[in-house]
Amino acid sequence: MSKKRWSAGLIVTGIFTTGFMVLLTWLRYRYASSYARSWDQVDFALGVQSFDLFQMQPHFPGYPYFILGGTLVNQWIPNPAEALAYVNITLMTLAVIPIFLLCRRRLSVVYSLIGVVAVQSLAYLSIMTVEPMSGAAATAVLWWYIWSLVVAWEKNRSNPTRFSAIAELLPPLLFSILLGIRLSYFPFGLGFILLWIVHWKNVPNRRLFYDYLARQIIFTVVFQLIWIVGLVVSVGGVDFFVALAAGFIEGHFSNWGGAVTTDSQPVGNRFMKLIGENLVWVGMTLKSIFAAITFGLMIVVTAMTRSTPSSGRKSAPPMERWIIILSVGYFVWALLGQNVDKTRHILPLIGLIMLLLVLRLLASKFKKVAVVVVVLSSMLQVYQGYGYMKIGATERPSTYQLASRLEQLRQPFIVYTWEEERVLDYLNAPYDYKKIYTYELFLADISYRGNRDVYLTNMVVEGFLQQGHDVSDSIEEVDVFKSDPIFDPVYHTITLYKWTNNGVRGG
């Protein structure tokens, strides 16, 4: 390619990428969600207003850097949920820098810009970016962390005996910020082991390696202690912090966390749901047949081509292998330790998968065809993301609909819920409500409610059924509230029932 044609291509691609990111960022800010639609989102929103781990504002481990960002933005954006969404959007926009720098290890400037577009365009990524959850902010920082690992690898390879502040300080610092935003991203700490293995192979003697390893451990611990000590001080001491941590870990793996230890379905079923539904059908294609076709084309072309380094560039570092290892490590954690009913736990994987695909496609001999496929896929993803972001910002969640409907009922009454209670708290609902899990406690509680009407949500009724108590003959349906399962994977349909069995009630 002549220099003139290359320059023209760079200018056109630069204009396209800039316009693309301006449009995408504007859409994200325009449709930043103002709703705290779930238990976790309420925890985060309340944490912005008043940080208190004992009151689950937010829940342990506190997500201090994310909440700090939301608190700062909340000075200008009064809605705490929207303020947190703005933090996500800002960090995700800045993530174009490390994504581009990672692509440049493998591709030319023009193709690297296209790679940025492919990753940032993912519709599910945009949807989670405009929600008041910490996953998008953590995913944005993850890109910086992975880039720092690659930089450290390059420094270690070129001069393993020389101290480099960038190589030794940047990965521990960014990993600290990552965990201070979302602790569940800890499996990406495997990157340090990969770095240590490289250093072990490159240094001329073992003493230099042990000195390096000691420094790395010290730097990592010190940077993590910055946010951990802050949390310890906020709860009043180490004992309280340890008690909170122990309670959270026990609850996560024995009760509400959705880990494999609390799930009755086989691990194989969890695996298929995580791969087929969460990762591919929702995460990569957002339930679109057309997006699934383009994604399938990218997979097929990738499998059929043999990737070669771009002309004139040095051979790439083992970046792809590292990304695969980190992704597999996190996937195993998501499979065994996370709730597979909540698609958002695969969020960091979809961008990494797309990066791996475009690195292979745009460095292959079919790169011109690949560009067309990638650009078309990106445009489709943005269109999908726009539609869903608009829905999320303008249509009320099912929990909010429930709260409004209850205000229309004649008081006095009591409504029994599961996690819907947290949203009712956040909305300052002006009626009696209570979270209830067991049928026996329910009967005991309503026995002293006098002549009040009693209402239940479908989650309570289904919980009773799982305990062996079918109450279908004792209830009547009042109303049904629906929202999109993309935003509310568990509580997208809420049915309100009225308790009619006066005989049981009086027992």
Contacts in CASP RR format, 6 or more apart in sequence:
PFRMAT RR
TARGET T0000
AUTHOR 0000-0000-0000
METHOD contacts of the structure
MODEL  1
MSKKRWSAGLIVTGIFTTGFMVLLTWLRYRYASSYARSWDQVDFALGVQS
FDLFQMQPHFPGYPYFILGGTLVNQWIPNPAEALAYVNITLMTLAVIPIF
LLCRRRLSVVYSLIGVVAVQSLAYLSIMTVEPMSGAAATAVLWWYIWSLV
VAWEKNRSNPTRFSAIAELLPPLLFSILLGIRLSYFPFGLGFILLWIVHW
KNVPNRRLFYDYLARQIIFTVVFQLIWIVGLVVSVGGVDFFVALAAGFIE
GHFSNWGGAVTTDSQPVGNRFMKLIGENLVWVGMTLKSIFAAITFGLMIV
VTAMTRSTPSSGRKSAPPMERWIIILSVGYFVWALLGQNVDKTRHILPLI
GLIMLLLVLRLLASKFKKVAVVVVVLSSMLQVYQGYGYMKIGATERPSTY
QLASRLEQLRQPFIVYTWEEERVLDYLNAPYDYKKIYTYELFLADISYRG
NRDVYLTNMVVEGFLQQGHDVSDSIEEVDVFKSDPIFDPVYHTITLYKWT
NNGVRGG
6 110 0 8 1.000
9 110 0 8 1.000
10 109 0 8 1.000
10 110 0 8 1.000
13 109 0 8 1.000
13 110 0 8 1.000
13 113 0 8 1.000
13 114 0 8 1.000
14 113 0 8 1.000
16 113 0 8 1.000
16 117 0 8 1.000
17 113 0 8 1.000
17 114 0 8 1.000
17 116 0 8 1.000
17 117 0 8 1.000
20 117 0 8 1.000
20 120 0 8 1.000
20 121 0 8 1.000
20 378 0 8 1.000
20 382 0 8 1.000
21 93 0 8 1.000
21 96 0 8 1.000
21 116 0 8 1.000
21 117 0 8 1.000
21 120 0 8 1.000
23 382 0 8 1.000
24 120 0 8 1.000
24 121 0 8 1.000
24 126 0 8 1.000
24 382 0 8 1.000
25 89 0 8 1.000
25 93 0 8 1.000
27 126 0 8 1.000
27 382 0 8 1.000
27 385 0 8 1.000
27 386 0 8 1.000
27 389 0 8 1.000
28 89 0 8 1.000
28 92 0 8 1.000
28 93 0 8 1.000
28 126 0 8 1.000
28 129 0 8 1.000
28 130 0 8 1.000
28 389 0 8 1.000
29 86 0 8 1.000
29 89 0 8 1.000
30 393 0 8 1.000
31 130 0 8 1.000
31 386 0 8 1.000
31 389 0 8 1.000
31 390 0 8 1.000
31 392 0 8 1.000
31 393 0 8 1.000
31 394 0 8 1.000
32 82 0 8 1.000
32 85 0 8 1.000
32 86 0 8 1.000
32 89 0 8 1.000
32 130 0 8 1.000
32 393 0 8 1.000
33 81 0 8 1.000
33 82 0 8 1.000
33 85 0 8 1.000
33 130 0 8 1.000
33 131 0 8 1.000
33 132 0 8 1.000
33 392 0 8 1.000
33 393 0 8 1.000
34 79 0 8 1.000
34 81 0 8 1.000
34 82 0 8 1.000
34 393 0 8 1.000
35 41 0 8 1.000
35 81 0 8 1.000
35 392 0 8 1.000
35 396 0 8 1.000
35 397 0 8 1.000
35 400 0 8 1.000
36 42 0 8 1.000
36 44 0 8 1.000
36 45 0 8 1.000
36 80 0 8 1.000
36 81 0 8 1.000
36 132 0 8 1.000
36 423 0 8 1.000
36 426 0 8 1.000
37 397 0 8 1.000
37 398 0 8 1.000
37 399 0 8 1.000
37 400 0 8 1.000
37 423 0 8 1.000
37 483 0 8 1.000
37 487 0 8 1.000
37 488 0 8 1.000
37 491 0 8 1.000
38 397 0 8 1.000
38 399 0 8 1.000
38 419 0 8 1.000
38 422 0 8 1.000
38 423 0 8 1.000
38 488 0 8 1.000
38 490 0 8 1.000
38 491 0 8 1.000
39 419 0 8 1.000
39 422 0 8 1.000
39 423 0 8 1.000
40 58 0 8 1.000
40 59 0 8 1.000
40 133 0 8 1.000
41 81 0 8 1.000
41 131 0 8 1.000
41 132 0 8 1.000
41 133 0 8 1.000
42 422 0 8 1.000
42 423 0 8 1.000
42 425 0 8 1.000
42 426 0 8 1.000
43 56 0 8 1.000
43 57 0 8 1.000
43 58 0 8 1.000
43 59 0 8 1.000
43 422 0 8 1.000
44 58 0 8 1.000
44 63 0 8 1.000
44 66 0 8 1.000
44 67 0 8 1.000
44 80 0 8 1.000
44 81 0 8 1.000
44 84 0 8 1.000
44 132 0 8 1.000
44 133 0 8 1.000
44 134 0 8 1.000
45 80 0 8 1.000
45 81 0 8 1.000
45 84 0 8 1.000
45 132 0 8 1.000
45 426 0 8 1.000
46 55 0 8 1.000
46 56 0 8 1.000
46 57 0 8 1.000
46 58 0 8 1.000
46 80 0 8 1.000
46 426 0 8 1.000
47 57 0 8 1.000
47 58 0 8 1.000
47 67 0 8 1.000
47 80 0 8 1.000
48 67 0 8 1.000
48 70 0 8 1.000
48 71 0 8 1.000
48 74 0 8 1.000
48 80 0 8 1.000
48 83 0 8 1.000
48 84 0 8 1.000
49 57 0 8 1.000
49 74 0 8 1.000
49 80 0 8 1.000
50 57 0 8 1.000
51 57 0 8 1.000
51 62 0 8 1.000
51 67 0 8 1.000
51 71 0 8 1.000
51 234 0 8 1.000
53 59 0 8 1.000
53 60 0 8 1.000
53 62 0 8 1.000
53 231 0 8 1.000
53 234 0 8 1.000
53 235 0 8 1.000
53 244 0 8 1.000
54 235 0 8 1.000
54 244 0 8 1.000
58 67 0 8 1.000
59 248 0 8 1.000
60 244 0 8 1.000
60 245 0 8 1.000
60 247 0 8 1.000
60 248 0 8 1.000
61 180 0 8 1.000
61 183 0 8 1.000
61 231 0 8 1.000
61 245 0 8 1.000
61 248 0 8 1.000
62 231 0 8 1.000
63 134 0 8 1.000
63 180 0 8 1.000
63 181 0 8 1.000
63 182 0 8 1.000
63 183 0 8 1.000
64 180 0 8 1.000
64 227 0 8 1.000
64 230 0 8 1.000
64 231 0 8 1.000
65 177 0 8 1.000
65 180 0 8 1.000
65 181 0 8 1.000
65 227 0 8 1.000
66 84 0 8 1.000
66 87 0 8 1.000
66 134 0 8 1.000
66 137 0 8 1.000
66 138 0 8 1.000
66 180 0 8 1.000
66 181 0 8 1.000
66 182 0 8 1.000
69 83 0 8 1.000
69 84 0 8 1.000
69 87 0 8 1.000
70 80 0 8 1.000
70 83 0 8 1.000
70 84 0 8 1.000
70 86 0 8 1.000
70 87 0 8 1.000
71 83 0 8 1.000
73 83 0 8 1.000
73 84 0 8 1.000
73 86 0 8 1.000
73 87 0 8 1.000
74 80 0 8 1.000
74 83 0 8 1.000
77 83 0 8 1.000
77 86 0 8 1.000
80 132 0 8 1.000
81 132 0 8 1.000
82 132 0 8 1.000
83 132 0 8 1.000
84 132 0 8 1.000
84 133 0 8 1.000
85 129 0 8 1.000
85 130 0 8 1.000
85 131 0 8 1.000
85 132 0 8 1.000
87 137 0 8 1.000
88 128 0 8 1.000
88 129 0 8 1.000
88 130 0 8 1.000
88 131 0 8 1.000
88 132 0 8 1.000
88 133 0 8 1.000
88 135 0 8 1.000
88 136 0 8 1.000
88 137 0 8 1.000
88 140 0 8 1.000
89 129 0 8 1.000
89 130 0 8 1.000
91 136 0 8 1.000
91 137 0 8 1.000
91 140 0 8 1.000
91 141 0 8 1.000
92 120 0 8 1.000
92 125 0 8 1.000
92 129 0 8 1.000
92 136 0 8 1.000
92 137 0 8 1.000
92 139 0 8 1.000
92 140 0 8 1.000
94 140 0 8 1.000
95 120 0 8 1.000
95 139 0 8 1.000
95 140 0 8 1.000
95 141 0 8 1.000
95 143 0 8 1.000
95 144 0 8 1.000
96 116 0 8 1.000
96 120 0 8 1.000
97 144 0 8 1.000
98 143 0 8 1.000
98 144 0 8 1.000
98 146 0 8 1.000
98 147 0 8 1.000
99 115 0 8 1.000
99 116 0 8 1.000
99 119 0 8 1.000
99 120 0 8 1.000
99 143 0 8 1.000
99 355 0 8 1.000
100 112 0 8 1.000
100 113 0 8 1.000
100 115 0 8 1.000
100 116 0 8 1.000
101 147 0 8 1.000
102 143 0 8 1.000
102 146 0 8 1.000
102 147 0 8 1.000
102 150 0 8 1.000
102 319 0 8 1.000
102 355 0 8 1.000
103 111 0 8 1.000
103 112 0 8 1.000
103 115 0 8 1.000
103 116 0 8 1.000
103 355 0 8 1.000
103 358 0 8 1.000
103 359 0 8 1.000
104 112 0 8 1.000
105 150 0 8 1.000
105 316 0 8 1.000
105 317 0 8 1.000
105 319 0 8 1.000
106 309 0 8 1.000
106 310 0 8 1.000
106 313 0 8 1.000
106 316 0 8 1.000
106 319 0 8 1.000
106 320 0 8 1.000
106 359 0 8 1.000
106 363 0 8 1.000
107 115 0 8 1.000
107 310 0 8 1.000
107 359 0 8 1.000
107 362 0 8 1.000
107 363 0 8 1.000
108 310 0 8 1.000
108 313 0 8 1.000
111 310 0 8 1.000
111 362 0 8 1.000
111 363 0 8 1.000
111 367 0 8 1.000
111 371 0 8 1.000
114 358 0 8 1.000
114 362 0 8 1.000
114 371 0 8 1.000
114 374 0 8 1.000
114 375 0 8 1.000
115 355 0 8 1.000
115 358 0 8 1.000
115 362 0 8 1.000
115 374 0 8 1.000
117 374 0 8 1.000
117 375 0 8 1.000
117 378 0 8 1.000
118 354 0 8 1.000
118 355 0 8 1.000
118 357 0 8 1.000
118 358 0 8 1.000
118 374 0 8 1.000
118 377 0 8 1.000
118 378 0 8 1.000
119 125 0 8 1.000
119 351 0 8 1.000
119 354 0 8 1.000
119 355 0 8 1.000
119 358 0 8 1.000
121 377 0 8 1.000
121 378 0 8 1.000
121 379 0 8 1.000
121 381 0 8 1.000
121 382 0 8 1.000
122 283 0 8 1.000
122 284 0 8 1.000
122 350 0 8 1.000
122 351 0 8 1.000
122 354 0 8 1.000
122 381 0 8 1.000
123 286 0 8 1.000
123 291 0 8 1.000
123 381 0 8 1.000
123 382 0 8 1.000
123 384 0 8 1.000
123 385 0 8 1.000
123 388 0 8 1.000
124 282 0 8 1.000
124 283 0 8 1.000
124 284 0 8 1.000
124 286 0 8 1.000
124 343 0 8 1.000
124 347 0 8 1.000
124 350 0 8 1.000
124 486 0 8 1.000
125 136 0 8 1.000
125 139 0 8 1.000
125 347 0 8 1.000
125 350 0 8 1.000
125 351 0 8 1.000
126 382 0 8 1.000
126 385 0 8 1.000
126 388 0 8 1.000
126 389 0 8 1.000
127 286 0 8 1.000
127 385 0 8 1.000
127 388 0 8 1.000
127 389 0 8 1.000
127 392 0 8 1.000
127 486 0 8 1.000
127 487 0 8 1.000
128 135 0 8 1.000
128 136 0 8 1.000
128 139 0 8 1.000
128 344 0 8 1.000
128 347 0 8 1.000
129 136 0 8 1.000
130 389 0 8 1.000
130 392 0 8 1.000
130 393 0 8 1.000
131 487 0 8 1.000
133 344 0 8 1.000
134 181 0 8 1.000
134 182 0 8 1.000
135 181 0 8 1.000
135 182 0 8 1.000
135 344 0 8 1.000
135 347 0 8 1.000
135 348 0 8 1.000
136 347 0 8 1.000
137 181 0 8 1.000
137 182 0 8 1.000
138 178 0 8 1.000
138 181 0 8 1.000
138 182 0 8 1.000
138 185 0 8 1.000
138 348 0 8 1.000
139 347 0 8 1.000
139 348 0 8 1.000
139 351 0 8 1.000
141 174 0 8 1.000
141 177 0 8 1.000
141 178 0 8 1.000
141 181 0 8 1.000
142 178 0 8 1.000
142 185 0 8 1.000
142 188 0 8 1.000
142 348 0 8 1.000
144 174 0 8 1.000
145 171 0 8 1.000
145 174 0 8 1.000
145 175 0 8 1.000
145 178 0 8 1.000
145 188 0 8 1.000
146 188 0 8 1.000
146 322 0 8 1.000
146 323 0 8 1.000
146 326 0 8 1.000
148 166 0 8 1.000
148 170 0 8 1.000
148 171 0 8 1.000
148 174 0 8 1.000
149 171 0 8 1.000
149 191 0 8 1.000
149 194 0 8 1.000
149 195 0 8 1.000
149 322 0 8 1.000
150 317 0 8 1.000
150 319 0 8 1.000
150 322 0 8 1.000
151 166 0 8 1.000
151 167 0 8 1.000
151 170 0 8 1.000
152 164 0 8 1.000
152 166 0 8 1.000
152 167 0 8 1.000
152 168 0 8 1.000
152 170 0 8 1.000
152 171 0 8 1.000
152 195 0 8 1.000
153 194 0 8 1.000
153 195 0 8 1.000
153 198 0 8 1.000
153 317 0 8 1.000
153 318 0 8 1.000
153 322 0 8 1.000
154 317 0 8 1.000
155 164 0 8 1.000
155 166 0 8 1.000
155 167 0 8 1.000
156 167 0 8 1.000
156 195 0 8 1.000
156 198 0 8 1.000
156 199 0 8 1.000
156 202 0 8 1.000
157 198 0 8 1.000
157 202 0 8 1.000
157 317 0 8 1.000
160 199 0 8 1.000
160 202 0 8 1.000
160 203 0 8 1.000
160 204 0 8 1.000
160 208 0 8 1.000
161 203 0 8 1.000
161 204 0 8 1.000
161 208 0 8 1.000
168 212 0 8 1.000
168 215 0 8 1.000
168 216 0 8 1.000
168 219 0 8 1.000
169 219 0 8 1.000
171 191 0 8 1.000
171 192 0 8 1.000
171 195 0 8 1.000
172 192 0 8 1.000
172 216 0 8 1.000
172 219 0 8 1.000
172 220 0 8 1.000
172 222 0 8 1.000
172 223 0 8 1.000
173 219 0 8 1.000
173 223 0 8 1.000
175 188 0 8 1.000
175 189 0 8 1.000
175 192 0 8 1.000
175 220 0 8 1.000
175 223 0 8 1.000
175 224 0 8 1.000
176 220 0 8 1.000
176 223 0 8 1.000
176 224 0 8 1.000
176 226 0 8 1.000
176 227 0 8 1.000
178 185 0 8 1.000
178 188 0 8 1.000
179 185 0 8 1.000
179 186 0 8 1.000
179 224 0 8 1.000
179 227 0 8 1.000
180 227 0 8 1.000
184 333 0 8 1.000
184 338 0 8 1.000
184 345 0 8 1.000
185 330 0 8 1.000
185 348 0 8 1.000
186 333 0 8 1.000
187 326 0 8 1.000
187 329 0 8 1.000
187 330 0 8 1.000
187 332 0 8 1.000
187 333 0 8 1.000
188 326 0 8 1.000
188 330 0 8 1.000
188 348 0 8 1.000
189 326 0 8 1.000
190 325 0 8 1.000
190 326 0 8 1.000
190 329 0 8 1.000
191 322 0 8 1.000
191 325 0 8 1.000
191 326 0 8 1.000
192 216 0 8 1.000
192 220 0 8 1.000
194 322 0 8 1.000
194 325 0 8 1.000
195 216 0 8 1.000
196 212 0 8 1.000
196 213 0 8 1.000
196 216 0 8 1.000
199 209 0 8 1.000
199 212 0 8 1.000
199 213 0 8 1.000
200 209 0 8 1.000
203 209 0 8 1.000
203 212 0 8 1.000
231 241 0 8 1.000
232 238 0 8 1.000
232 241 0 8 1.000
235 241 0 8 1.000
235 244 0 8 1.000
251 257 0 8 1.000
252 258 0 8 1.000
252 259 0 8 1.000
252 337 0 8 1.000
253 259 0 8 1.000
253 261 0 8 1.000
253 262 0 8 1.000
253 337 0 8 1.000
254 261 0 8 1.000
254 262 0 8 1.000
255 262 0 8 1.000
256 262 0 8 1.000
257 337 0 8 1.000
257 338 0 8 1.000
257 339 0 8 1.000
258 337 0 8 1.000
258 338 0 8 1.000
258 339 0 8 1.000
258 340 0 8 1.000
258 341 0 8 1.000
259 336 0 8 1.000
259 337 0 8 1.000
259 338 0 8 1.000
259 339 0 8 1.000
260 267 0 8 1.000
260 270 0 8 1.000
260 335 0 8 1.000
260 336 0 8 1.000
260 337 0 8 1.000
261 337 0 8 1.000
263 270 0 8 1.000
263 340 0 8 1.000
267 335 0 8 1.000
267 336 0 8 1.000
270 335 0 8 1.000
270 340 0 8 1.000
271 335 0 8 1.000
273 340 0 8 1.000
274 331 0 8 1.000
274 334 0 8 1.000
274 335 0 8 1.000
274 340 0 8 1.000
274 346 0 8 1.000
277 343 0 8 1.000
278 340 0 8 1.000
278 343 0 8 1.000
278 345 0 8 1.000
278 346 0 8 1.000
279 346 0 8 1.000
279 349 0 8 1.000
279 350 0 8 1.000
279 353 0 8 1.000
280 292 0 8 1.000
280 295 0 8 1.000
281 287 0 8 1.000
281 292 0 8 1.000
282 343 0 8 1.000
282 486 0 8 1.000
283 343 0 8 1.000
283 346 0 8 1.000
283 350 0 8 1.000
284 291 0 8 1.000
284 295 0 8 1.000
284 350 0 8 1.000
284 353 0 8 1.000
284 354 0 8 1.000
285 291 0 8 1.000
285 292 0 8 1.000
285 295 0 8 1.000
286 381 0 8 1.000
286 384 0 8 1.000
286 385 0 8 1.000
286 388 0 8 1.000
286 486 0 8 1.000
287 486 0 8 1.000
288 380 0 8 1.000
288 384 0 8 1.000
290 380 0 8 1.000
291 377 0 8 1.000
291 380 0 8 1.000
291 381 0 8 1.000
291 384 0 8 1.000
294 373 0 8 1.000
294 376 0 8 1.000
294 377 0 8 1.000
294 380 0 8 1.000
295 377 0 8 1.000
297 373 0 8 1.000
298 357 0 8 1.000
298 361 0 8 1.000
298 370 0 8 1.000
298 373 0 8 1.000
298 374 0 8 1.000
298 377 0 8 1.000
299 357 0 8 1.000
301 361 0 8 1.000
301 364 0 8 1.000
301 366 0 8 1.000
301 369 0 8 1.000
301 370 0 8 1.000
301 373 0 8 1.000
302 357 0 8 1.000
302 360 0 8 1.000
302 361 0 8 1.000
302 364 0 8 1.000
305 360 0 8 1.000
305 361 0 8 1.000
305 364 0 8 1.000
305 365 0 8 1.000
305 366 0 8 1.000
306 364 0 8 1.000
306 365 0 8 1.000
307 359 0 8 1.000
307 360 0 8 1.000
307 363 0 8 1.000
307 364 0 8 1.000
308 363 0 8 1.000
308 364 0 8 1.000
308 365 0 8 1.000
309 315 0 8 1.000
309 316 0 8 1.000
309 363 0 8 1.000
310 363 0 8 1.000
319 359 0 8 1.000
320 356 0 8 1.000
320 359 0 8 1.000
320 360 0 8 1.000
323 352 0 8 1.000
323 355 0 8 1.000
323 356 0 8 1.000
324 356 0 8 1.000
326 352 0 8 1.000
327 349 0 8 1.000
327 352 0 8 1.000
327 353 0 8 1.000
330 348 0 8 1.000
330 349 0 8 1.000
331 349 0 8 1.000
334 340 0 8 1.000
334 345 0 8 1.000
334 346 0 8 1.000
334 349 0 8 1.000
338 345 0 8 1.000
339 345 0 8 1.000
341 489 0 8 1.000
341 490 0 8 1.000
342 489 0 8 1.000
342 490 0 8 1.000
343 486 0 8 1.000
343 489 0 8 1.000
344 489 0 8 1.000
358 370 0 8 1.000
358 374 0 8 1.000
361 367 0 8 1.000
361 370 0 8 1.000
361 373 0 8 1.000
361 374 0 8 1.000
362 370 0 8 1.000
362 371 0 8 1.000
362 374 0 8 1.000
364 370 0 8 1.000
388 484 0 8 1.000
388 486 0 8 1.000
391 484 0 8 1.000
391 487 0 8 1.000
392 484 0 8 1.000
392 487 0 8 1.000
395 483 0 8 1.000
395 484 0 8 1.000
396 404 0 8 1.000
396 483 0 8 1.000
397 423 0 8 1.000
397 483 0 8 1.000
397 487 0 8 1.000
397 488 0 8 1.000
397 491 0 8 1.000
398 481 0 8 1.000
398 482 0 8 1.000
398 483 0 8 1.000
398 488 0 8 1.000
398 491 0 8 1.000
398 492 0 8 1.000
398 493 0 8 1.000
398 494 0 8 1.000
399 420 0 8 1.000
399 423 0 8 1.000
399 424 0 8 1.000
399 481 0 8 1.000
399 488 0 8 1.000
399 491 0 8 1.000
399 494 0 8 1.000
400 423 0 8 1.000
400 427 0 8 1.000
401 481 0 8 1.000
401 482 0 8 1.000
401 483 0 8 1.000
401 494 0 8 1.000
402 420 0 8 1.000
402 424 0 8 1.000
402 457 0 8 1.000
402 481 0 8 1.000
402 494 0 8 1.000
402 496 0 8 1.000
403 423 0 8 1.000
403 424 0 8 1.000
403 427 0 8 1.000
403 429 0 8 1.000
405 478 0 8 1.000
405 479 0 8 1.000
405 481 0 8 1.000
405 496 0 8 1.000
406 415 0 8 1.000
406 429 0 8 1.000
406 431 0 8 1.000
406 433 0 8 1.000
406 455 0 8 1.000
406 496 0 8 1.000
407 429 0 8 1.000
407 430 0 8 1.000
407 431 0 8 1.000
409 431 0 8 1.000
409 453 0 8 1.000
409 455 0 8 1.000
410 453 0 8 1.000
411 431 0 8 1.000
412 431 0 8 1.000
412 432 0 8 1.000
412 452 0 8 1.000
412 453 0 8 1.000
413 431 0 8 1.000
413 432 0 8 1.000
413 452 0 8 1.000
413 453 0 8 1.000
413 454 0 8 1.000
413 455 0 8 1.000
414 432 0 8 1.000
414 433 0 8 1.000
414 434 0 8 1.000
414 446 0 8 1.000
414 449 0 8 1.000
414 452 0 8 1.000
414 453 0 8 1.000
414 454 0 8 1.000
414 455 0 8 1.000
415 431 0 8 1.000
415 432 0 8 1.000
415 433 0 8 1.000
415 434 0 8 1.000
415 454 0 8 1.000
415 455 0 8 1.000
415 456 0 8 1.000
415 457 0 8 1.000
415 496 0 8 1.000
416 433 0 8 1.000
416 434 0 8 1.000
416 435 0 8 1.000
416 436 0 8 1.000
416 442 0 8 1.000
416 445 0 8 1.000
416 454 0 8 1.000
416 455 0 8 1.000
416 456 0 8 1.000
416 457 0 8 1.000
416 460 0 8 1.000
417 424 0 8 1.000
417 433 0 8 1.000
417 434 0 8 1.000
417 435 0 8 1.000
417 436 0 8 1.000
417 456 0 8 1.000
417 457 0 8 1.000
417 459 0 8 1.000
417 460 0 8 1.000
418 435 0 8 1.000
418 436 0 8 1.000
418 437 0 8 1.000
418 457 0 8 1.000
418 459 0 8 1.000
418 460 0 8 1.000
419 435 0 8 1.000
419 459 0 8 1.000
419 490 0 8 1.000
419 491 0 8 1.000
420 457 0 8 1.000
420 459 0 8 1.000
420 491 0 8 1.000
420 494 0 8 1.000
421 433 0 8 1.000
421 434 0 8 1.000
421 435 0 8 1.000
424 433 0 8 1.000
432 452 0 8 1.000
434 445 0 8 1.000
436 442 0 8 1.000
436 445 0 8 1.000
436 460 0 8 1.000
437 463 0 8 1.000
438 467 0 8 1.000
439 464 0 8 1.000
439 467 0 8 1.000
439 468 0 8 1.000
439 469 0 8 1.000
439 471 0 8 1.000
442 460 0 8 1.000
442 464 0 8 1.000
443 504 0 8 1.000
443 505 0 8 1.000
443 507 0 8 1.000
446 454 0 8 1.000
446 499 0 8 1.000
446 505 0 8 1.000
446 506 0 8 1.000
447 505 0 8 1.000
447 506 0 8 1.000
447 507 0 8 1.000
453 498 0 8 1.000
453 499 0 8 1.000
454 498 0 8 1.000
454 499 0 8 1.000
454 505 0 8 1.000
455 478 0 8 1.000
455 496 0 8 1.000
455 497 0 8 1.000
455 498 0 8 1.000
455 499 0 8 1.000
456 475 0 8 1.000
456 496 0 8 1.000
456 497 0 8 1.000
456 498 0 8 1.000
456 499 0 8 1.000
457 494 0 8 1.000
457 495 0 8 1.000
457 496 0 8 1.000
457 497 0 8 1.000
458 493 0 8 1.000
458 494 0 8 1.000
458 495 0 8 1.000
458 496 0 8 1.000
458 497 0 8 1.000
459 491 0 8 1.000
459 494 0 8 1.000
461 471 0 8 1.000
461 472 0 8 1.000
461 475 0 8 1.000
461 495 0 8 1.000
461 497 0 8 1.000
464 470 0 8 1.000
464 471 0 8 1.000
465 471 0 8 1.000
471 501 0 8 1.000
473 501 0 8 1.000
474 499 0 8 1.000
474 500 0 8 1.000
474 501 0 8 1.000
474 504 0 8 1.000
475 497 0 8 1.000
475 498 0 8 1.000
475 499 0 8 1.000
475 500 0 8 1.000
475 501 0 8 1.000
476 497 0 8 1.000
476 498 0 8 1.000
476 500 0 8 1.000
477 495 0 8 1.000
477 496 0 8 1.000
477 497 0 8 1.000
478 496 0 8 1.000
478 497 0 8 1.000
478 498 0 8 1.000
479 495 0 8 1.000
479 496 0 8 1.000
480 493 0 8 1.000
480 494 0 8 1.000
480 495 0 8 1.000
480 496 0 8 1.000
481 493 0 8 1.000
481 494 0 8 1.000
481 495 0 8 1.000
481 496 0 8 1.000
482 492 0 8 1.000
482 493 0 8 1.000
482 494 0 8 1.000
483 491 0 8 1.000
483 492 0 8 1.000
484 492 0 8 1.000
485 492 0 8 1.000
499 505 0 8 1.000
END
